[in-house]
Amino acid sequence: MSALQGLRVIELSHAHCAFAGKLLGDMGADVILVEPPGGDAMRGHGPFLDDIPGPERSLSWWHYHTSKRGIVLDLDGEAGRASFRRLIATADILLEAEPRTRLASLGLDYADLKAIRPDLIHVAITPFGREDAKSDLPVTDLTIMAGGGPVWSCGYDDHSLPPIRGGGNQGFHTACHYAVMGLLTAVLHRLLTGGGQFIDVSMHAAQNVTTEGASYGWMVNRSTLQRQTGRHAATRPTGESQMRCADGRYVNTGVPPRFPQEFARLHAWMTRLGMVDDFPEAVFLEMGANWEGHFDLTRIGSYDTISAIFAAGREALMHIAARVPAYDFFVGCQGAGLTVGVIYAPEEAYEDAHFKARGFQVEVAHPELGRSIRYPGAPYVLPASPWAISRRAPLLGEHTAEVLGAL
């Protein structure tokens, strides 16, 4: 049984909330996607199947709307609004990203709908929250991320280069994750109290609380974190961690050893590679491997021995990376229990053996094409809560008769 089986979600189609609906649908909720006549604008977002544009060929649309049923309703007309009200009477959750006052102007906002379904959970995603007039301004994923703060912490040591936005609609996705966490908490609350509630998600606020230490550093002591290549932003520059390997590819050498067993495995790996004799600091790796008790990293910089051991772990990783191909470095670090990563292009990451073994590639049937299409799979693996794409994204109005006929 899927974790969210039995929950019905009505989603008003919009790019800002699409990922939240997908997360719910792929975990078993019955997500009914409501599009306007003519279809949602996302159907025109590229890339397209075989590079041929069309409302049923958008790969972006396919990705964001798996496991949903799709209907068409004209909410600007009374007949469409009447059908929507009947639909809400059967729903647990309304998920939307409409302009702030649109639903109220239609008589379809939370105050109106809870009279129909008192335990309704209504989730609204807007750029700055329902009460902020700035939410009426147009936004993009770039402006949301830049204004919220994460972009400031992303980029290169060379600050003559501009900051870099994380790819893949992270601004929209972050807001959607907070929406999902909020509504699932509301579901638990409803189980205890029987009451519904309105959840107001600010995309800007969702970004601002995901800036790691940047926002808190400024609020607490007015310190500004600076972006660094391949590592966390910091108030003071930290040691470089990105390395070019023997094959010319780059890796992020990640988190260096912090526990005795990690120093031991790193030293053993260097021994197998025949590099110990060429690395004078190997003695500190042995000291780290034989360290008794808690290895207190807070004393780096004040305790010479701990500082030397920790530095040797980082330098050992850099030493190995410069002498082996990037993928061999990645596999070797994995074997030593150390977190590193090859710098991949997106398509390379998708084809990596680790991703395949994890089950990240999923075949989804497209009967209208007479074939299956490979999709990205689960963003998380929950052994006790099965995840699955139950169906491909709906064709325009594909389930209108089915859904409305059951009301």
LOSE-51415 format. One record per residue (C-alpha): residue number from 0; residue in one letter; x, y, z. Coordinates in steps of 0.1 Angstrom, whole numbers. Example, Ala and Ser with C-alpha at 12.3 -4.5 7.8 and 13.67 -1.06 7.14 Angstrom:
% LOSE-51415
<pt num="0" residu="A" px="123" py="-45" pz="78"/>
<pt num="1" residu="S" px="137" py="-11" pz="71"/>
This chain:
% LOSE-51415
<pt num="0" residu="M" px="0" py="0" pz="0"/>
<pt num="1" residu="S" px="13" py="34" pz="-9"/>
<pt num="2" residu="A" px="19" py="59" pz="19"/>
<pt num="3" residu="L" px="-6" py="85" pz="6"/>
<pt num="4" residu="Q" px="-32" py="61" pz="-8"/>
<pt num="5" residu="G" px="-67" py="73" pz="1"/>
<pt num="6" residu="L" px="-58" py="110" pz="-1"/>
<pt num="7" residu="R" px="-75" py="130" pz="-28"/>
<pt num="8" residu="V" px="-56" py="162" pz="-40"/>
<pt num="9" residu="I" px="-71" py="188" pz="-63"/>
<pt num="10" residu="E" px="-43" py="206" pz="-81"/>
<pt num="11" residu="L" px="-49" py="238" pz="-101"/>
<pt num="12" residu="S" px="-23" py="234" pz="-128"/>
<pt num="13" residu="H" px="6" py="259" pz="-124"/>
<pt num="14" residu="A" px="44" py="256" pz="-128"/>
<pt num="15" residu="H" px="49" py="268" pz="-93"/>
<pt num="16" residu="C" px="31" py="239" pz="-76"/>
<pt num="17" residu="A" px="35" py="211" pz="-102"/>
<pt num="18" residu="F" px="64" py="194" pz="-84"/>
<pt num="19" residu="A" px="44" py="193" pz="-51"/>
<pt num="20" residu="G" px="16" py="175" pz="-70"/>
<pt num="21" residu="K" px="40" py="151" pz="-85"/>
<pt num="22" residu="L" px="56" py="142" pz="-51"/>
<pt num="23" residu="L" px="21" py="135" pz="-37"/>
<pt num="24" residu="G" px="9" py="115" pz="-68"/>
<pt num="25" residu="D" px="40" py="93" pz="-70"/>
<pt num="26" residu="M" px="36" py="84" pz="-33"/>
<pt num="27" residu="G" px="0" py="72" pz="-40"/>
<pt num="28" residu="A" px="-23" py="102" pz="-36"/>
<pt num="29" residu="D" px="-51" py="106" pz="-61"/>
<pt num="30" residu="V" px="-41" py="138" pz="-77"/>
<pt num="31" residu="I" px="-66" py="154" pz="-100"/>
<pt num="32" residu="L" px="-50" py="181" pz="-122"/>
<pt num="33" residu="V" px="-74" py="209" pz="-132"/>
<pt num="34" residu="E" px="-64" py="227" pz="-164"/>
<pt num="35" residu="P" px="-82" py="256" pz="-181"/>
<pt num="36" residu="P" px="-97" py="252" pz="-216"/>
<pt num="37" residu="G" px="-69" py="250" pz="-241"/>
<pt num="38" residu="G" px="-45" py="235" pz="-215"/>
<pt num="39" residu="D" px="-19" py="248" pz="-191"/>
<pt num="40" residu="A" px="11" py="269" pz="-204"/>
<pt num="41" residu="M" px="35" py="242" pz="-192"/>
<pt num="42" residu="R" px="24" py="221" pz="-222"/>
<pt num="43" residu="G" px="44" py="245" pz="-243"/>
<pt num="44" residu="H" px="76" py="242" pz="-223"/>
<pt num="45" residu="G" px="105" py="224" pz="-241"/>
<pt num="46" residu="P" px="123" py="202" pz="-247"/>
<pt num="47" residu="F" px="99" py="181" pz="-267"/>
<pt num="48" residu="L" px="98" py="145" pz="-278"/>
<pt num="49" residu="D" px="120" py="141" pz="-309"/>
<pt num="50" residu="D" px="123" py="179" pz="-309"/>
<pt num="51" residu="I" px="88" py="183" pz="-324"/>
<pt num="52" residu="P" px="68" py="209" pz="-304"/>
<pt num="53" residu="G" px="32" py="200" pz="-294"/>
<pt num="54" residu="P" px="10" py="201" pz="-263"/>
<pt num="55" residu="E" px="13" py="164" pz="-258"/>
<pt num="56" residu="R" px="50" py="162" pz="-265"/>
<pt num="57" residu="S" px="65" py="184" pz="-237"/>
<pt num="58" residu="L" px="91" py="163" pz="-217"/>
<pt num="59" residu="S" px="88" py="190" pz="-190"/>
<pt num="60" residu="W" px="51" py="185" pz="-188"/>
<pt num="61" residu="W" px="55" py="147" pz="-187"/>
<pt num="62" residu="H" px="80" py="149" pz="-159"/>
<pt num="63" residu="Y" px="60" py="172" pz="-136"/>
<pt num="64" residu="H" px="27" py="155" pz="-140"/>
<pt num="65" residu="T" px="33" py="118" pz="-135"/>
<pt num="66" residu="S" px="7" py="98" pz="-115"/>
<pt num="67" residu="K" px="-20" py="124" pz="-120"/>
<pt num="68" residu="R" px="-54" py="124" pz="-136"/>
<pt num="69" residu="G" px="-63" py="154" pz="-157"/>
<pt num="70" residu="I" px="-95" py="173" pz="-163"/>
<pt num="71" residu="V" px="-105" py="205" pz="-179"/>
<pt num="72" residu="L" px="-127" py="231" pz="-161"/>
<pt num="73" residu="D" px="-134" py="267" pz="-170"/>
<pt num="74" residu="L" px="-134" py="284" pz="-136"/>
<pt num="75" residu="D" px="-144" py="317" pz="-152"/>
<pt num="76" residu="G" px="-178" py="302" pz="-160"/>
<pt num="77" residu="E" px="-205" py="293" pz="-135"/>
<pt num="78" residu="A" px="-208" py="257" pz="-148"/>
<pt num="79" residu="G" px="-171" py="251" pz="-143"/>
<pt num="80" residu="R" px="-172" py="266" pz="-108"/>
<pt num="81" residu="A" px="-202" py="244" pz="-99"/>
<pt num="82" residu="S" px="-182" py="213" pz="-110"/>
<pt num="83" residu="F" px="-152" py="225" pz="-90"/>
<pt num="84" residu="R" px="-173" py="229" pz="-59"/>
<pt num="85" residu="R" px="-186" py="194" pz="-63"/>
<pt num="86" residu="L" px="-151" py="181" pz="-68"/>
<pt num="87" residu="I" px="-139" py="199" pz="-36"/>
<pt num="88" residu="A" px="-166" py="181" pz="-16"/>
<pt num="89" residu="T" px="-147" py="149" pz="-24"/>
<pt num="90" residu="A" px="-112" py="163" pz="-17"/>
<pt num="91" residu="D" px="-88" py="162" pz="12"/>
<pt num="92" residu="I" px="-64" py="188" pz="-2"/>
<pt num="93" residu="L" px="-65" py="218" pz="-26"/>
<pt num="94" residu="L" px="-30" py="226" pz="-40"/>
<pt num="95" residu="E" px="-27" py="259" pz="-60"/>
<pt num="96" residu="A" px="-4" py="287" pz="-70"/>
<pt num="97" residu="E" px="-30" py="312" pz="-83"/>
<pt num="98" residu="P" px="-26" py="350" pz="-81"/>
<pt num="99" residu="R" px="-34" py="362" pz="-46"/>
<pt num="100" residu="T" px="-70" py="373" pz="-52"/>
<pt num="101" residu="R" px="-81" py="352" pz="-81"/>
<pt num="102" residu="L" px="-99" py="325" pz="-62"/>
<pt num="103" residu="A" px="-116" py="349" pz="-38"/>
<pt num="104" residu="S" px="-129" py="368" pz="-69"/>
<pt num="105" residu="L" px="-144" py="336" pz="-81"/>
<pt num="106" residu="G" px="-159" py="326" pz="-48"/>
<pt num="107" residu="L" px="-136" py="296" pz="-46"/>
<pt num="108" residu="D" px="-111" py="306" pz="-18"/>
<pt num="109" residu="Y" px="-106" py="288" pz="15"/>
<pt num="110" residu="A" px="-133" py="308" pz="32"/>
<pt num="111" residu="D" px="-158" py="297" pz="6"/>
<pt num="112" residu="L" px="-146" py="261" pz="2"/>
<pt num="113" residu="K" px="-144" py="252" pz="39"/>
<pt num="114" residu="A" px="-182" py="256" pz="40"/>
<pt num="115" residu="I" px="-184" py="228" pz="15"/>
<pt num="116" residu="R" px="-156" py="207" pz="30"/>
<pt num="117" residu="P" px="-149" py="218" pz="66"/>
<pt num="118" residu="D" px="-118" py="196" pz="70"/>
<pt num="119" residu="L" px="-102" py="208" pz="37"/>
<pt num="120" residu="I" px="-65" py="215" pz="37"/>
<pt num="121" residu="H" px="-59" py="244" pz="13"/>
<pt num="122" residu="V" px="-23" py="250" pz="2"/>
<pt num="123" residu="A" px="-14" py="282" pz="-16"/>
<pt num="124" residu="I" px="21" py="288" pz="-31"/>
<pt num="125" residu="T" px="28" py="324" pz="-40"/>
<pt num="126" residu="P" px="61" py="343" pz="-45"/>
<pt num="127" residu="F" px="60" py="362" pz="-12"/>
<pt num="128" residu="G" px="29" py="349" pz="6"/>
<pt num="129" residu="R" px="-8" py="357" pz="3"/>
<pt num="130" residu="E" px="-6" py="389" pz="24"/>
<pt num="131" residu="D" px="23" py="405" pz="5"/>
<pt num="132" residu="A" px="15" py="427" pz="-25"/>
<pt num="133" residu="K" px="49" py="417" pz="-41"/>
<pt num="134" residu="S" px="33" py="384" pz="-49"/>
<pt num="135" residu="D" px="14" py="401" pz="-77"/>
<pt num="136" residu="L" px="47" py="408" pz="-95"/>
<pt num="137" residu="P" px="60" py="383" pz="-121"/>
<pt num="138" residu="V" px="87" py="360" pz="-110"/>
<pt num="139" residu="T" px="109" py="333" pz="-124"/>
<pt num="140" residu="D" px="129" py="305" pz="-108"/>
<pt num="141" residu="L" px="160" py="327" pz="-112"/>
<pt num="142" residu="T" px="145" py="358" pz="-95"/>
<pt num="143" residu="I" px="131" py="337" pz="-66"/>
<pt num="144" residu="M" px="164" py="320" pz="-60"/>
<pt num="145" residu="A" px="184" py="353" pz="-63"/>
<pt num="146" residu="G" px="161" py="373" pz="-41"/>
<pt num="147" residu="G" px="158" py="345" pz="-15"/>
<pt num="148" residu="G" px="196" py="342" pz="-11"/>
<pt num="149" residu="P" px="209" py="308" pz="-22"/>
<pt num="150" residu="V" px="224" py="322" pz="-54"/>
<pt num="151" residu="W" px="247" py="344" pz="-34"/>
<pt num="152" residu="S" px="264" py="313" pz="-19"/>
<pt num="153" residu="C" px="268" py="295" pz="-52"/>
<pt num="154" residu="G" px="296" py="300" pz="-76"/>
<pt num="155" residu="Y" px="334" py="303" pz="-78"/>
<pt num="156" residu="D" px="363" py="316" pz="-58"/>
<pt num="157" residu="D" px="368" py="342" pz="-85"/>
<pt num="158" residu="H" px="342" py="368" pz="-76"/>
<pt num="159" residu="S" px="347" py="387" pz="-108"/>
<pt num="160" residu="L" px="324" py="359" pz="-121"/>
<pt num="161" residu="P" px="287" py="363" pz="-112"/>
<pt num="162" residu="P" px="269" py="340" pz="-88"/>
<pt num="163" residu="I" px="253" py="308" pz="-102"/>
<pt num="164" residu="R" px="218" py="296" pz="-99"/>
<pt num="165" residu="G" px="214" py="259" pz="-91"/>
<pt num="166" residu="G" px="198" py="242" pz="-121"/>
<pt num="167" residu="G" px="165" py="223" pz="-125"/>
<pt num="168" residu="N" px="140" py="248" pz="-111"/>
<pt num="169" residu="Q" px="153" py="245" pz="-76"/>
<pt num="170" residu="G" px="135" py="277" pz="-65"/>
<pt num="171" residu="F" px="101" py="262" pz="-75"/>
<pt num="172" residu="H" px="111" py="228" pz="-61"/>
<pt num="173" residu="T" px="121" py="242" pz="-27"/>
<pt num="174" residu="A" px="87" py="259" pz="-23"/>
<pt num="175" residu="C" px="70" py="227" pz="-33"/>
<pt num="176" residu="H" px="89" py="206" pz="-7"/>
<pt num="177" residu="Y" px="78" py="230" pz="20"/>
<pt num="178" residu="A" px="43" py="228" pz="7"/>
<pt num="179" residu="V" px="43" py="190" pz="9"/>
<pt num="180" residu="M" px="59" py="190" pz="44"/>
<pt num="181" residu="G" px="33" py="215" pz="55"/>
<pt num="182" residu="L" px="3" py="197" pz="41"/>
<pt num="183" residu="L" px="14" py="163" pz="54"/>
<pt num="184" residu="T" px="17" py="179" pz="89"/>
<pt num="185" residu="A" px="-18" py="192" pz="84"/>
<pt num="186" residu="V" px="-30" py="158" pz="75"/>
<pt num="187" residu="L" px="-16" py="144" pz="108"/>
<pt num="188" residu="H" px="-32" py="174" pz="126"/>
<pt num="189" residu="R" px="-65" py="166" pz="110"/>
<pt num="190" residu="L" px="-63" py="130" pz="121"/>
<pt num="191" residu="L" px="-61" py="142" pz="157"/>
<pt num="192" residu="T" px="-85" py="171" pz="156"/>
<pt num="193" residu="G" px="-108" py="166" pz="126"/>
<pt num="194" residu="G" px="-100" py="201" pz="114"/>
<pt num="195" residu="G" px="-86" py="215" pz="81"/>
<pt num="196" residu="Q" px="-65" py="246" pz="76"/>
<pt num="197" residu="F" px="-51" py="271" pz="52"/>
<pt num="198" residu="I" px="-13" py="268" pz="45"/>
<pt num="199" residu="D" px="3" py="299" pz="31"/>
<pt num="200" residu="V" px="37" py="291" pz="14"/>
<pt num="201" residu="S" px="60" py="319" pz="5"/>
<pt num="202" residu="M" px="85" py="309" pz="-22"/>
<pt num="203" residu="H" px="108" py="336" pz="-11"/>
<pt num="204" residu="A" px="108" py="325" pz="25"/>
<pt num="205" residu="A" px="113" py="289" pz="15"/>
<pt num="206" residu="Q" px="145" py="300" pz="-3"/>
<pt num="207" residu="N" px="157" py="322" pz="25"/>
<pt num="208" residu="V" px="156" py="294" pz="51"/>
<pt num="209" residu="T" px="176" py="271" pz="28"/>
<pt num="210" residu="T" px="207" py="293" pz="26"/>
<pt num="211" residu="E" px="226" py="271" pz="51"/>
<pt num="212" residu="G" px="244" py="295" pz="74"/>
<pt num="213" residu="A" px="241" py="326" pz="52"/>
<pt num="214" residu="S" px="208" py="341" pz="65"/>
<pt num="215" residu="Y" px="215" py="331" pz="101"/>
<pt num="216" residu="G" px="251" py="343" pz="100"/>
<pt num="217" residu="W" px="238" py="377" pz="89"/>
<pt num="218" residu="M" px="210" py="378" pz="115"/>
<pt num="219" residu="V" px="232" py="367" pz="144"/>
<pt num="220" residu="N" px="265" py="386" pz="138"/>
<pt num="221" residu="R" px="261" py="405" pz="105"/>
<pt num="222" residu="S" px="286" py="383" pz="88"/>
<pt num="223" residu="T" px="284" py="377" pz="50"/>
<pt num="224" residu="L" px="293" py="343" pz="36"/>
<pt num="225" residu="Q" px="313" py="343" pz="4"/>
<pt num="226" residu="R" px="308" py="317" pz="-23"/>
<pt num="227" residu="Q" px="336" py="292" pz="-30"/>
<pt num="228" residu="T" px="343" py="268" pz="-58"/>
<pt num="229" residu="G" px="329" py="233" pz="-51"/>
<pt num="230" residu="R" px="325" py="239" pz="-13"/>
<pt num="231" residu="H" px="303" py="256" pz="13"/>
<pt num="232" residu="A" px="302" py="294" pz="14"/>
<pt num="233" residu="A" px="321" py="308" pz="44"/>
<pt num="234" residu="T" px="330" py="341" pz="60"/>
<pt num="235" residu="R" px="367" py="333" pz="55"/>
<pt num="236" residu="P" px="382" py="313" pz="26"/>
<pt num="237" residu="T" px="386" py="276" pz="33"/>
<pt num="238" residu="G" px="410" py="252" pz="16"/>
<pt num="239" residu="E" px="403" py="243" pz="-20"/>
<pt num="240" residu="S" px="386" py="210" pz="-24"/>
<pt num="241" residu="Q" px="380" py="207" pz="-62"/>
<pt num="242" residu="M" px="407" py="188" pz="-80"/>
<pt num="243" residu="R" px="416" py="180" pz="-116"/>
<pt num="244" residu="C" px="422" py="142" pz="-120"/>
<pt num="245" residu="A" px="447" py="124" pz="-141"/>
<pt num="246" residu="D" px="422" py="121" pz="-170"/>
<pt num="247" residu="G" px="415" py="159" pz="-170"/>
<pt num="248" residu="R" px="381" py="156" pz="-153"/>
<pt num="249" residu="Y" px="373" py="173" pz="-121"/>
<pt num="250" residu="V" px="360" py="160" pz="-88"/>
<pt num="251" residu="N" px="349" py="176" pz="-56"/>
<pt num="252" residu="T" px="370" py="159" pz="-29"/>
<pt num="253" residu="G" px="341" py="162" pz="-5"/>
<pt num="254" residu="V" px="343" py="157" pz="32"/>
<pt num="255" residu="P" px="377" py="146" pz="44"/>
<pt num="256" residu="P" px="381" py="118" pz="71"/>
<pt num="257" residu="R" px="367" py="127" pz="105"/>
<pt num="258" residu="F" px="367" py="94" pz="123"/>
<pt num="259" residu="P" px="395" py="69" pz="131"/>
<pt num="260" residu="Q" px="380" py="42" pz="108"/>
<pt num="261" residu="E" px="379" py="67" pz="79"/>
<pt num="262" residu="F" px="416" py="75" pz="84"/>
<pt num="263" residu="A" px="423" py="38" pz="85"/>
<pt num="264" residu="R" px="405" py="31" pz="53"/>
<pt num="265" residu="L" px="421" py="60" pz="35"/>
<pt num="266" residu="H" px="456" py="49" pz="46"/>
<pt num="267" residu="A" px="448" py="14" pz="34"/>
<pt num="268" residu="W" px="436" py="27" pz="0"/>
<pt num="269" residu="M" px="468" py="47" pz="-4"/>
<pt num="270" residu="T" px="488" py="16" pz="5"/>
<pt num="271" residu="R" px="470" py="-4" pz="-22"/>
<pt num="272" residu="L" px="478" py="23" pz="-47"/>
<pt num="273" residu="G" px="514" py="23" pz="-38"/>
<pt num="274" residu="M" px="513" py="60" pz="-28"/>
<pt num="275" residu="V" px="522" py="59" pz="9"/>
<pt num="276" residu="D" px="560" py="63" pz="3"/>
<pt num="277" residu="D" px="553" py="94" pz="-18"/>
<pt num="278" residu="F" px="532" py="110" pz="8"/>
<pt num="279" residu="P" px="551" py="121" pz="39"/>
<pt num="280" residu="E" px="520" py="131" pz="57"/>
<pt num="281" residu="A" px="509" py="95" pz="58"/>
<pt num="282" residu="V" px="521" py="93" pz="93"/>
<pt num="283" residu="F" px="493" py="116" pz="104"/>
<pt num="284" residu="L" px="468" py="93" pz="87"/>
<pt num="285" residu="E" px="481" py="65" pz="109"/>
<pt num="286" residu="M" px="478" py="87" pz="139"/>
<pt num="287" residu="G" px="442" py="95" pz="130"/>
<pt num="288" residu="A" px="435" py="58" pz="125"/>
<pt num="289" residu="N" px="448" py="50" pz="160"/>
<pt num="290" residu="W" px="432" py="80" pz="177"/>
<pt num="291" residu="E" px="415" py="70" pz="209"/>
<pt num="292" residu="G" px="382" py="85" pz="220"/>
<pt num="293" residu="H" px="363" py="114" pz="203"/>
<pt num="294" residu="F" px="381" py="132" pz="175"/>
<pt num="295" residu="D" px="371" py="167" pz="184"/>
<pt num="296" residu="L" px="370" py="187" pz="151"/>
<pt num="297" residu="T" px="362" py="219" pz="170"/>
<pt num="298" residu="R" px="398" py="220" pz="181"/>
<pt num="299" residu="I" px="412" py="223" pz="146"/>
<pt num="300" residu="G" px="433" py="254" pz="146"/>
<pt num="301" residu="S" px="440" py="253" pz="183"/>
<pt num="302" residu="Y" px="453" py="217" pz="188"/>
<pt num="303" residu="D" px="483" py="211" pz="165"/>
<pt num="304" residu="T" px="480" py="174" pz="164"/>
<pt num="305" residu="I" px="443" py="173" pz="154"/>
<pt num="306" residu="S" px="450" py="201" pz="129"/>
<pt num="307" residu="A" px="478" py="181" pz="113"/>
<pt num="308" residu="I" px="457" py="149" pz="111"/>
<pt num="309" residu="F" px="427" py="167" pz="96"/>
<pt num="310" residu="A" px="449" py="185" pz="71"/>
<pt num="311" residu="A" px="466" py="152" pz="61"/>
<pt num="312" residu="G" px="432" py="137" pz="53"/>
<pt num="313" residu="R" px="424" py="165" pz="29"/>
<pt num="314" residu="E" px="459" py="165" pz="14"/>
<pt num="315" residu="A" px="458" py="127" pz="9"/>
<pt num="316" residu="L" px="426" py="130" pz="-11"/>
<pt num="317" residu="M" px="441" py="158" pz="-33"/>
<pt num="318" residu="H" px="472" py="136" pz="-37"/>
<pt num="319" residu="I" px="452" py="106" pz="-49"/>
<pt num="320" residu="A" px="429" py="126" pz="-71"/>
<pt num="321" residu="A" px="458" py="141" pz="-91"/>
<pt num="322" residu="R" px="471" py="106" pz="-99"/>
<pt num="323" residu="V" px="440" py="86" pz="-109"/>
<pt num="324" residu="P" px="411" py="90" pz="-133"/>
<pt num="325" residu="A" px="381" py="108" pz="-118"/>
<pt num="326" residu="Y" px="358" py="78" pz="-118"/>
<pt num="327" residu="D" px="384" py="56" pz="-101"/>
<pt num="328" residu="F" px="388" py="83" pz="-75"/>
<pt num="329" residu="F" px="350" py="84" pz="-70"/>
<pt num="330" residu="V" px="347" py="46" pz="-66"/>
<pt num="331" residu="G" px="378" py="44" pz="-43"/>
<pt num="332" residu="C" px="364" py="71" pz="-20"/>
<pt num="333" residu="Q" px="331" py="53" pz="-19"/>
<pt num="334" residu="G" px="349" py="21" pz="-8"/>
<pt num="335" residu="A" px="366" py="41" pz="19"/>
<pt num="336" residu="G" px="333" py="55" pz="31"/>
<pt num="337" residu="L" px="341" py="90" pz="20"/>
<pt num="338" residu="T" px="316" py="114" pz="4"/>
<pt num="339" residu="V" px="329" py="127" pz="-29"/>
<pt num="340" residu="G" px="315" py="134" pz="-64"/>
<pt num="341" residu="V" px="326" py="134" pz="-100"/>
<pt num="342" residu="I" px="316" py="167" pz="-117"/>
<pt num="343" residu="Y" px="291" py="153" pz="-142"/>
<pt num="344" residu="A" px="270" py="168" pz="-169"/>
<pt num="345" residu="P" px="233" py="160" pz="-162"/>
<pt num="346" residu="E" px="231" py="133" pz="-188"/>
<pt num="347" residu="E" px="263" py="117" pz="-175"/>
<pt num="348" residu="A" px="249" py="116" pz="-140"/>
<pt num="349" residu="Y" px="217" py="100" pz="-152"/>
<pt num="350" residu="E" px="237" py="72" pz="-169"/>
<pt num="351" residu="D" px="260" py="66" pz="-139"/>
<pt num="352" residu="A" px="260" py="29" pz="-127"/>
<pt num="353" residu="H" px="252" py="40" pz="-91"/>
<pt num="354" residu="F" px="221" py="58" pz="-103"/>
<pt num="355" residu="K" px="210" py="28" pz="-123"/>
<pt num="356" residu="A" px="216" py="4" pz="-94"/>
<pt num="357" residu="R" px="195" py="27" pz="-72"/>
<pt num="358" residu="G" px="167" py="23" pz="-96"/>
<pt num="359" residu="F" px="167" py="60" pz="-107"/>
<pt num="360" residu="Q" px="158" py="51" pz="-143"/>
<pt num="361" residu="V" px="122" py="41" pz="-146"/>
<pt num="362" residu="E" px="103" py="30" pz="-177"/>
<pt num="363" residu="V" px="69" py="46" pz="-180"/>
<pt num="364" residu="A" px="44" py="33" pz="-206"/>
<pt num="365" residu="H" px="30" py="57" pz="-231"/>
<pt num="366" residu="P" px="2" py="37" pz="-248"/>
<pt num="367" residu="E" px="-6" py="67" pz="-271"/>
<pt num="368" residu="L" px="29" py="63" pz="-285"/>
<pt num="369" residu="G" px="31" py="25" pz="-285"/>
<pt num="370" residu="R" px="63" py="26" pz="-265"/>
<pt num="371" residu="S" px="78" py="33" pz="-231"/>
<pt num="372" residu="I" px="99" py="63" pz="-221"/>
<pt num="373" residu="R" px="127" py="64" pz="-195"/>
<pt num="374" residu="Y" px="120" py="88" pz="-167"/>
<pt num="375" residu="P" px="139" py="100" pz="-136"/>
<pt num="376" residu="G" px="128" py="80" pz="-107"/>
<pt num="377" residu="A" px="122" py="85" pz="-70"/>
<pt num="378" residu="P" px="139" py="115" pz="-53"/>
<pt num="379" residu="Y" px="142" py="94" pz="-22"/>
<pt num="380" residu="V" px="140" py="58" pz="-12"/>
<pt num="381" residu="L" px="116" py="49" pz="17"/>
<pt num="382" residu="P" px="117" py="11" pz="22"/>
<pt num="383" residu="A" px="84" py="11" pz="42"/>
<pt num="384" residu="S" px="66" py="35" pz="19"/>
<pt num="385" residu="P" px="67" py="23" pz="-17"/>
<pt num="386" residu="W" px="71" py="49" pz="-45"/>
<pt num="387" residu="A" px="60" py="44" pz="-80"/>
<pt num="388" residu="I" px="49" py="63" pz="-111"/>
<pt num="389" residu="S" px="15" py="49" pz="-116"/>
<pt num="390" residu="R" px="8" py="66" pz="-150"/>
<pt num="391" residu="R" px="22" py="90" pz="-175"/>
<pt num="392" residu="A" px="11" py="126" pz="-175"/>
<pt num="393" residu="P" px="-25" py="131" pz="-186"/>
<pt num="394" residu="L" px="-35" py="141" pz="-221"/>
<pt num="395" residu="L" px="-55" py="173" pz="-221"/>
<pt num="396" residu="G" px="-89" py="166" pz="-205"/>
<pt num="397" residu="E" px="-82" py="128" pz="-206"/>
<pt num="398" residu="H" px="-101" py="121" pz="-174"/>
<pt num="399" residu="T" px="-127" py="148" pz="-174"/>
<pt num="400" residu="A" px="-156" py="125" pz="-181"/>
<pt num="401" residu="E" px="-143" py="99" pz="-157"/>
<pt num="402" residu="V" px="-138" py="122" pz="-127"/>
<pt num="403" residu="L" px="-169" py="145" pz="-132"/>
<pt num="404" residu="G" px="-191" py="115" pz="-139"/>
<pt num="405" residu="A" px="-183" py="100" pz="-105"/>
<pt num="406" residu="L" px="-194" py="131" pz="-86"/>
